[in-house]
Amino acid sequence: MRYNKLIGSIKDLKGAPVRARKETMSDIMRLDKLLSMMGEGTRAAVREIIRAGRVTVDGVPARDAGMQVDASLRRVCVGGRALEYKRVRHVMMNKPQNTLTAARDKKQKTVMDLLPPLYAAMGCMPAGRLDKDTEGLLIITSDGQLAHRIISPKKDVSKVYFARVDGCLGEEDIAAFAAGLHIKDSDGEFDAKPAGLEILGTDGACSEVRVRVSEGKYHQVKRMLASRGAPVAYLRREQIGALRLDPALAPGQWRELTDEEAALLEKEEEHV
């Protein structure tokens, strides 16, 4: 089975140019491949389970690991437990700090390490990235078209962040964000699109703010705030498009999106 991958004009997790391509998918596959993909073990392990008579297809014991199964139509059980097959999976994660937004890394923990093997087996990948020290909403999906919509600058999907900064911000900063900032620092130079800045409160020399951007330059929110003399001490993404982070998810926790939530990522935003 093949799944959507991002391969061209957007940026991948390491910044290399990629473009979106939809590959054909099939629900028909070998029984041992299906079981392995669903997290029941390696191909060798699931063949042993099948030979032991612990696997049934539509109530009939399956003995042939190579039998072709339409996973969307057939009821497959292991030890009496029905497998829940989905062609596409979307995960909402509250990404914790000190975790890389990557598929894999030899030395550091990644967001995919927080999920059961099933999701990697189904081709799930993070849609975009959050910095290692940034918390908050991250979508992990096997749908490359959805990931492309979230990431692509052409789609203009907004992202909302809560930030705690060292410094006091005011009306001049709100106006500067709305006009579009010119950023020039050690990481490079770019003109940021107009963005939203809401000042939530100030305590001494610190402020809490909410920032809305519609692009994803390198360290963008941090660099925008630093350019106004307010370096970020803490950053959390709260929203992508119309989808908000579930407040019940603590950092490191995750759940699959409901159909209604997945639809929110597909709809056009109403910018206020």
N, C-alpha and C positions, 0 to 999 in steps of 0.2 A: 504494500500500500504506500502510495506517495502522498505527501501533504504539502500544503502551500509553503513556499519559502520566499524570503525577501532577497532578491538578487540584483538590483540596478540603481535607479536614480535617487533613492533615499539613502540615509546613512545607517550602516549596521552598528552593532554594539561597540565596535572598536573604531568607528569613524570612517571605515572604508566605503566607497561608493557602491551602492547596490540598486537594483530595480525590482519592482514587484512583478512576480509571475505566478499565475495560478496553474498548478499541475493537476492532472486528472487524478481522481480518487476512486477507489472501488471498495465496496463493503464485502466483496467476495474474496476469501483468502483461505489458506491452509488452517486447519484447526489448531495445530501446534503454534503457528505464528500468532493467531488470535489470542490464545491463552497467554503466550509470552508477552504480547503487547499490552494485555490487560493486567500485567503485573503478577501473574501466577507462577513465575519462575523462568529459568532459562529454557531454551528449546529442548535440551536434553532432559531437564527436570519435568517439563510438562508431558513429554513423551512417556515417561515412567508413570505419571498420573493417569494418562490415557490408557496405557496397557493394564493398569491396575483396575480399570473399570469404574473410576471415580468421576468420569466425565460423561454427561448425557447431552444429546442434541434432540430437542423436542421430546424429551422423556425417554429416548432410546439410548442405551449405552453405546458410546463411540469407541471403536477399537483401532481405527485408522487415523494416525496423526496427520496424514497428508490429505484427508478428505476436505473438499472445498465446502466452505460454509458461508452463507450470506448472513453476516453478523447482524444486519438490520432487520432480518425477518425471522431468524431461527432463535429459539430459546436454548441457550447454552448454560449448563449448570456444572459446577465443580463441587463434589461432595454434597449435593443438594442445594447449594447456594447459587442463585442465578447471577450471571454476570450482567452488569449494566453497561451495554455498549453504546457509545456515542461517536458519531463520525467526527464531530468538532467539539473541542472543549475550550472554555474560556475561564480563566481563574482571576479573581480579584485577590491581591495580596497587600497587606500592610507591610511593606518592606522595612526591615529593621536596619539600624545603623551597623556599620562594620560588615556589610555583606555586599558582594559585587553583583551588579546587574549583568550577568553573563550566563551562557549555557554551561560552561565548565571552566575550571581553573585548577591547576595542579597544586597551588599553594594556599589559596584562600577560599573561604566558603562563598558559594554563589546562591542566588535566589532559587535556582533549580534544585539545589541540595536540600531545600526546605520542603520539596514536594515528593510524593511517592514516585517511584520509577515509571509508573504508568504514563505520566504526563510527558516525560522526555521521550518515551517509546512512541507516543502518538504525535510527536513532532512539535510539541509546544515550545514556544520561545517568548522571551520578554518583548513586548511591543514598546520599543523605546528604552530609555535607561534613566536611572536615578544615580546620583553620585554615591560613592561608598558610605559617606557619612550622612546621607539624606534619607529620611524616613518617608513613608506614605504610600499612596495609591500607585500600584503597578499592575498592569494587565499582562497576563501570560496566556498566550493563545496558540492554537494550531491552525488558525485561519489567517493566512498571509495577507489576504485582501483587507481584513479588519485591521491587522497590524499596520499595513501601509496607510490606511486612512488615519490612524492615530498619529503616525510618525511624520507623514509627508507635509512639508511646509505649504504645498499647494492646497491642502484640505483646510488649513486655517483652524484646526481644532484647538481650542483654548485649554490651558492647564492653569489650575489655581493652587497657589502655595501659601502656607502660613510660615512666617519667619519671625524669629527673635533676633534683633540686631543690636549691636553696640553703637549707639548714636540716637539722636533725636531727629525725626523727620517731620516736615510740615507741608503747608500748602504749596510752597515752591517745588518741592519734590514731587508732589502729586501732579502738578502741571508739567514738570519735566518728563515724567513717565508717559503722560498722555500725549506729549508732543513727539516722543521718540528720542531715545538717548543715543548719543554717539559714544561708543565705548572704545577706549584705547588703553591697554594695560599690558602686563607682561605676557598675557596669553594671546595678544593680537589686537586687531581693530575691526569693528563692525558697527553698522547703524542698526539699532534695535527698532523693531516696529513699535508703534504706539502701544502702551500697556497700561493696565490698571494698577493703581496703588491705593490701598485703603489703610489708614492708620487706626489701629484698634485700641491702642493705649500706649502711654509712656510712663515709665517708672525710673526716675532719676536720669541716668545717662543711657537708658535702654528703651527700646520701643518694640512693640509687637505690631506686625503689619500683615496684610494679605495682598498678594501680587497675582495678577492675571496676565499671562503671556500667551501668544499664539504662534510661537516658534520655539525651537530648541537648540540654540547655540550652546557651545561648550561652557558649562558653569554659568549659564546666562543670568539666572536670578541673582546668584551671588555677586556676579560682576556688576550688574545693574545697581544693586544696593550699595556695593562698595564704592561705585563711582559717585554716589551721593554722600559719601562719608559715613556710611552705616554698614560696616562689615557684618556678615551673617554669623551668628553664634549657633543657631539651630534652624533647620529647614525641614518642612514636611509638605508633601503634595497631598492636597485634599480632594481634587476634582480633575477629571479629564472629560472635556465636552460637558454633557449633561449628567454624567455619572459621578456620584460622590462616593468617597470612601466610607464603607460601613463602619460607624463608630464602635460597633461591638467587636471589631477585629483589633486585637492588641498587636504591637509590632512583632512580626514573625508569623502571625496567623494568616490564614487564607481560607477561601471557599470558592466554589464555582459560581459564576454569574447566573442569575435567573434569566429566563428568556426576555423578560421585560428590561432588565439591565443591559443585556447585550444589544437590544434594540435601541437603547439610548445612545450607544456608541455609533450607531449607523445613521441616526437622524441628523438633519442639519440643525445647527445651533441658532437660537434667537439671541443675538447680542443686544444687551441692554446698555 
